[in-house]
Amino acid sequence: MGTQLELAKKRLFDEKALKVGNIKLFPGSNRDTTAEEMAEEINKSLSRIETGNVVILDDDVELYNDEGAGL
């Protein structure tokens, strides 16, 4: 497994982490997305959430920018 995939697996499913039991992911319009690329996006999203770099608009939508500030 790639490093991003292994990290995402630990962050999501490890006993000392989020303990996710079930997750569904959709690649959107890019059907050629690899598991490693999806894992990288998961890790980026989790890091932004952990650092507070999000603005919650409702229960389903979050926005962020790459400079570290919520929009």
NORJORA-V943079 format. One record per residue. N is the residue number from 1. PSI is psi in whole degrees, 0 to 359 (* if undefined). Layout:
n: (N | N)
psi: (PSI | PSI)
This chain:
n: (1 | 2 | 3 | 4 | 5 | 6 | 7 | 8 | 9 | 10 | 11 | 12 | 13 | 14 | 15 | 16 | 17 | 18 | 19 | 20 | 21 | 22 | 23 | 24 | 25 | 26 | 27 | 28 | 29 | 30 | 31 | 32 | 33 | 34 | 35 | 36 | 37 | 38 | 39 | 40 | 41 | 42 | 43 | 44 | 45 | 46 | 47 | 48 | 49 | 50 | 51 | 52 | 53 | 54 | 55 | 56 | 57 | 58 | 59 | 60 | 61 | 62 | 63 | 64 | 65 | 66 | 67 | 68 | 69 | 70 | 71)
psi: (148 | 166 | 320 | 319 | 317 | 318 | 314 | 318 | 314 | 317 | 328 | 316 | 349 | 148 | 329 | 9 | 226 | 342 | 42 | 136 | 331 | 134 | 141 | 132 | 142 | 131 | 0 | 222 | 346 | 91 | 354 | 8 | 133 | 164 | 322 | 320 | 320 | 318 | 321 | 318 | 322 | 313 | 320 | 315 | 315 | 321 | 318 | 319 | 315 | 327 | 359 | 18 | 49 | 156 | 118 | 119 | 322 | 194 | 342 | 350 | 133 | 141 | 151 | 165 | 165 | 354 | 357 | 359 | 142 | 155 | *)
